Amino acid sequence: MRMIATGLLVLMAVVFVVSRLFQDRVTGLDFVTAFAEAAMVGALADWFAVTALFRHPLGMPIPHTAIIPTNKDRIADTMAGFLKANFLTPAVVARRMQAMNVARAAGDYLAAPSRSSTGVRAGAAELFAEALESLDPQRLGEQVRHGLAAQLSRLEVAPLLGQMLTAAIADKRHLPLMEAMIRWAGKALEANESLVREMIHERANALLRFTGLDERLANSVLDGLYRLLAEVLVNPDHPLRAKVEEGLESLAHDLIHDPATRAKVEGMKQELIANPAVATWWQGVWERLRASLIAAARDPGSQMGGQFAGAVAELGAALQGDARLQRQVNRFARRSAVGIASRYGDQIVRLVSETVKRWDATTITARVEGAVGRDLQFIRINGTLVGGLVGLIIHAVDVWVF
């Protein structure tokens, strides 16, 4: 557009010269001369005005030219004051936010089955994964462990364990565990038969070893143990079972009502929390959990990826249809915006002012001129045409009236 505006000025100059040379020979050519002459004046005037805003015309330091570079600090302060007075005051922000349904707009965007909403859902999962990656795993694991330890320290576990054990006994849920322990004892005895025999042989006297009765004694002991475990396993009314249940009931009662037992359990709990091995174990568990969460969040086919997408879609639907939720979200958005304007409005406008002041003359000229764009050249073109029309009208009046 700059070349067009300049070319139009050159064209008017050529038209003026040619028409001036031949206006005595051609009737009516004086109107063309008047138009071209006035158009050149208008074009030059507007060229000077536009150029004077950004630089010195033809490099000459004419007063009151290069207005924007010369006054950039004052312009920066004026821009900052205008921004604060018209956009960043709490009253203005509240009034503008009052007319906006931020929640409904967000709901329409999130609930729409479009690429954009799908991108938001994928972005939410990626943001979650990046947040987990950006955190220091050692420090985060320690913080989580300390948080859990603090909660466990305040929680008295003995009554809770006693109530759980009482409920399990009342509902017979302890029987499968008891039977599993009996089977485990049988397998442990079978795996350690040689050790049991060796212990009996070592404790037998020389006479028993000489007569070989120590082997028979070992066989009898093992057979008796196997028979006892089998009877306890198959007979639900076996006296040993009753003894075990009685002991469990007594333990449950003591966990709830006996201060000494509760103190012992509390001491064991504190020792367990303070044990470095537990901290090392928890760090490994947390790191595996963190890696699993990151992999699941980035896998669109995983259940977590689907849950992220579903959660975002459900949030969008809720924001669309729930008027009460919309009011709450809009109120929160309005209060947040007003709070930001109230607390940080001065810092924002100061940032704008200081940024503009740091620009040099070339930078601010280029940015303002680029922001206005083609309109600057249209000013020159319009000045050329308007000047020409005014000159044509004045010449016509002069001819017809005088």
URMO-V547840 format. One record per residue. N is the residue number from 1. D_CENTER is the distance of its C-alpha to the mean C-alpha in whole Angstrom. Layout:
N/D_CENTER  N/D_CENTER
This chain:
1/44  2/46  3/48  4/49  5/50  6/52  7/54  8/55  9/56  10/58  11/59  12/60  13/62  14/64  15/65  16/66  17/68  18/70  19/70  20/72  21/74  22/75  23/75  24/79  25/80  26/77  27/77  28/74  29/72  30/72  31/70  32/68  33/68  34/67  35/64  36/63  37/64  38/62  39/59  40/59  41/59  42/56  43/55  44/55  45/55  46/51  47/51  48/51  49/49  50/46  51/47  52/48  53/44  54/43  55/45  56/49  57/51  58/53  59/52  60/54  61/53  62/54  63/53  64/50  65/49  66/45  67/44  68/40  69/41  70/43  71/41  72/38  73/37  74/39  75/36  76/33  77/34  78/35  79/32  80/30  81/32  82/32  83/28  84/28  85/31  86/30  87/27  88/25  89/28  90/26  91/29  92/28  93/25  94/26  95/28  96/26  97/23  98/26  99/27  100/23  101/22  102/18  103/18  104/21  105/19  106/16  107/18  108/20  109/17  110/15  111/19  112/21  113/22  114/21  115/19  116/17  117/16  118/16  119/14  120/11  121/12  122/12  123/9  124/7  125/10  126/9  127/6  128/7  129/10  130/9  131/8  132/11  133/13  134/12  135/13  136/17  137/18  138/22  139/20  140/18  141/21  142/23  143/21  144/20  145/24  146/25  147/23  148/25  149/28  150/28  151/28  152/30  153/33  154/33  155/33  156/37  157/37  158/41  159/41  160/38  161/40  162/43  163/42  164/41  165/44  166/46  167/44  168/44  169/48  170/49  171/47  172/49  173/45  174/47  175/49  176/47  177/46  178/50  179/51  180/48  181/49  182/53  183/52  184/51  185/54  186/56  187/54  188/54  189/57  190/58  191/56  192/58  193/62  194/63  195/61  196/63  197/66  198/66  199/66  200/69  201/71  202/70  203/71  204/74  205/78  206/80  207/82  208/79  209/78  210/82  211/82  212/79  213/78  214/75  215/74  216/75  217/73  218/70  219/70  220/71  221/68  222/66  223/67  224/67  225/63  226/63  227/65  228/63  229/60  230/61  231/62  232/59  233/57  234/59  235/61  236/59  237/61  238/62  239/63  240/60  241/57  242/59  243/59  244/55  245/54  246/56  247/54  248/51  249/52  250/53  251/50  252/47  253/50  254/50  255/46  256/46  257/49  258/50  259/49  260/50  261/48  262/45  263/45  264/46  265/43  266/41  267/42  268/41  269/38  270/37  271/39  272/36  273/33  274/35  275/36  276/34  277/35  278/32  279/30  280/30  281/30  282/27  283/25  284/26  285/25  286/22  287/21  288/23  289/20  290/17  291/19  292/19  293/16  294/15  295/18  296/17  297/14  298/15  299/18  300/18  301/22  302/21  303/20  304/17  305/16  306/18  307/17  308/13  309/15  310/17  311/15  312/13  313/17  314/18  315/16  316/17  317/21  318/20  319/19  320/22  321/25  322/24  323/26  324/25  325/21  326/21  327/23  328/21  329/18  330/20  331/21  332/18  333/17  334/20  335/20  336/17  337/18  338/22  339/21  340/19  341/22  342/24  343/23  344/21  345/24  346/26  347/24  348/23  349/26  350/27  351/25  352/26  353/30  354/29  355/28  356/31  357/33  358/32  359/33  360/36  361/39  362/38  363/34  364/35  365/37  366/36  367/32  368/34  369/37  370/34  371/32  372/36  373/37  374/40  375/41  376/42  377/45  378/45  379/47  380/49  381/50  382/50  383/52  384/55  385/55  386/56  387/58  388/60  389/60  390/61  391/64  392/65  393/66  394/68  395/70  396/71  397/72  398/74  399/76  400/76  401/77  402/79
